[in-house]
Amino acid sequence: MKYQKNLIKNENLKFTAHKTGFIMLIYGILFCIISIKAYSGSFVNRDDFPNNMKYLINNLNVVNYLKLASTDLVYGGTTQFSLIVVALNIINIFTDDILTGNYKYLLLTGIQRKQYALGKFIYSFCINLMFILWMFILGLVLGSIVFGTKGVTIVNLLEVLGIYLMTIFPMMALTGIIAIFSTAIHTKAILTIGSIILIITLGICDSFTKSKYISPTGMLSLFTNDAPMSFIDSNIFICAVTSFTYFILTLILYYNKIKKEDLFI
């Protein structure tokens, strides 16, 4: 446990030193402002929207705004900007130790490879969760100011929070894939470009085909044409199970990779 805490502390120092954390904060503010302007604008033709979106826009309060905004802030569809921001952070987590030689130093301090692998995924989970909560809290604060809280209950807010939190599954699935790639690609630029291409490709394919149900990030393309009304949804559940399966498999593969003595040395 002591080594895990030291590893998490080490990751936290590296995260604060990178600009990707700042990008994550600015991205959230920018997209919240854009979405508020879009959904509150008089230019919005409500008749062109699907039924769920039409209802939410015609009955705007902070809860309904958060549901609408989720399709921009976390469920990206064909434009997976949020996932790209997440990927930038994950790439740093899984490549910095290799590129700086810190990996060998960590092993000399007594950290076991299993602890190293778990520490990376635990910290990645924390970063992904922080990103999701940041988007939710921003939307909650700005949406309350602009659209008000009339008719809003704690149950409503928890339901919307569930919609946002479910995206942790595809984000962790992507984390596992990037972790595997990082063991073979030691050039950060190549890994970054490859990850972005993968995210865009999956987003496009999942948005227009049924591949979303077997894709690691397919959940994020479920609401390309409409807005989610609840996280208690069979499609969300199926995609969550799929993403979780990818995550477990990649976690096991990553651990097996780093068990090799000469992998990063």
N, C-alpha and C positions, 0 to 999 in steps of 0.2 A: 504493500500500500504506500509505503514511503517513496518508492521509486516512481510509482504512478503519479503521486502528487508533484514530485520534482519534474517529471516529464510534462505534465500539464502546465506547470509554472513556466517551463522552458518554452512551450508552445505559445503561451500567453504573451511572453516577452517578444517573440518573433512576430506575433500577430499585430501587436501595437506598433512595431517598427515598420510594417508594410503599409502601403497606401491603399491596399484593397479594402481594409476595414473602413477607411474614410470614403472610398467609392461606394461601399454598401450603404453608408449613412446618407450620402448625397443622393444616391439613386432612389432611396425610399422617399425622401422629401420631394424630389422632382416628380416622380411618378404619381404620388398622392395629389400634388397640386394639379398636375395635368388631368388626372381622372376626375377630380372635383370640378374643374372647369368644364370638362367634356359633358359630364352628366347633369350639370346644373345649367348649361347653356341653352338659350332659347332656340338655337339652331338645331337642337336634337329633334329629329323626326321620329316621334315615338311609335308611329304606325308601322315603321319599317322593322321594329325590333320583334324578336320572338316573345312568346307569352310571358315567360318569367321575367325577362328584362323589362318588358312593357309595364308589368305590374309594379316592379320595384321602382322604376323611374317615376311612375305616376303617384307613388306613395313614398316618396323619399323621406327617410330619417336616417340616423346614423347606422342602424342595423342594416337597412336595405342598401345603403351606400356601400357598406363593407362587403356585402354579397356581390354587388356589381363590381366593386374595385378588385375583388379577389381574382377576377379574370384578367386583370392587368398586372396586379402586384405579385401574385404567386402562380396562378394557373395561366400560363402564357400562351397556350395553343401553338400557333405557328411561329410566334415571336417570343422565344424563350429567353428574354433578357435577364429575368431574375435568376434563371438557372445558370446563365453565363457568369453573373456576378458571384454566385455561390461557387462555381467551378474555379474562379480565380483564387479564391481563398483556399479551397481544397488543394489546388496544385501547389501552393506555397507550403502547406502543411506537410505534404508527402514528398516534396523535392528538396527543401532547404537543407535538411540534415545530410542528404546524399551529396549535394553540390558543395557544401562547406566542409565536409569531412567530419561533421559533428556526430554522425551515426556511429563511427568507430569509437569516438570518445565516450558516448553514452554506454556502449557495451563495456568499456573498460571500467566504468563506475559501478558496474554490477547489475545493470538493467538487463533482464532476460528478453529474448526476442519476442516472446509471447506478450510480455508486459509492454514492450515497445509498440507492437501492432495494436493491442487493445487501447493504449494511450492515444495513438493517432486517431483511431475511430471514435473514441470517447470525446476527444477534443473537437473533431469534425462534427459530431452530433451536437455539441454545445454551440458551435458557430452557426450551424444550420438552424438550430432552434432559435438562437438569438436573432438571426435574420428574419425568420417568420414572425416572431413576436414584435420585432421592430416595425415591420410592415403593418401588423395588426394595430399596434398602439398608435402609430402615426395616423392611420385611417380612422381610428376611434376618436382621437383628439380633434383632428381637422374636420372630420365628418360631423362631430357633435357641434362644433362651432358654426359650420355652414348650414347643416340640414336639421339640427336640433335633435332632441331625444324624446319627442312626443310618442307615447305608446310603447316605449322601449322597456323591457324587463330584463332581469338578470338571466333568465332562461334564454331569452333571445340572444343576448351577448355570448353566453356559453355555447349556444348552437353555432353561431358564426365563428367563434374561436375554434370550434371543432373543425369547421371547413378549412380554416387556415392550417391548423396543426396536422391535418392528414397529409399535407404536402411534405412532411418530414420523410415519408417513406420513399418517394422517388428521389428526393435529394440525397438520402443515404445510399440508395442504389447507385446513383451517379458517383458518389464518394467512393464506393467500392471499385467501380470501373476505373476511375482515375488512379486509385491506389495500385491496381494491377498494372496499368500503363506505366506508372512511375518506376516500376521495377525494371522495365525494359527500355524506357526512353528517359535518358538523364539530361536532356536538353530542355530547359523550361519553355523556351519559345516554341519548339516543335510540339511539346505536350499541350501547350495552351492552344495553339492553332488546331491541333487534332481534336482536342476536347470541344472547342467551339464548333467545328465542322460536324462532329458527332451530335451535339445538342441540336443544331439547326436541322440536320437530316432527320433525327428522331422526331422533332417537333412537326416538321412538314408531313412525314409519313404517318405519324400517329393522328394528326388532325384530319386527314382525308381518307384513312383506311381503318380497318379494325385491328391493325397491328398494335393499337394502344393497349389492348388487353394482354398482350404478351411482351410489351416493351418495358424496359426498366423505369422509364419516365412517362409512361403512357397516361397516368392519372392527370398530368398537367395539361393534356390535350382533350380532356373530356368535355370542357365547356368552351370550345372554340366558337360555338354558335349561340350559346345561351348562358345564363348565370346559374350557379348552384343555389339551391334553396335550403339544403340541409346536408350535413355530413353523413347522415344515416341514409345511404344510397347504395344499392347493390353494385352499381358500376364502380363507385369509389372503393367499395370493399374488395372487389375482384382485382382492381389495379393495385390496391394496397398489398394484397397477398403476393401478387406478382413481383412488386418492387422489393418486398421484404425477402422473398426467395432469392432474388438477385443479390441483395445485400449480404445475406448469410453465405452464399456461394463465393462471393468475391472476398469476404472476410477470411474464409477458410483458405482460399487460394493465395491471398496475400501473406498469410501467416506461413504457409508452406514454402512460399518463395523466399521470405527473409530468413527462414531456418537454414538456408544454404550458407555455409561459412564464407564463401568468396563472392557473394552476390554484389555487395557494394564496396568491397575492399580491393 
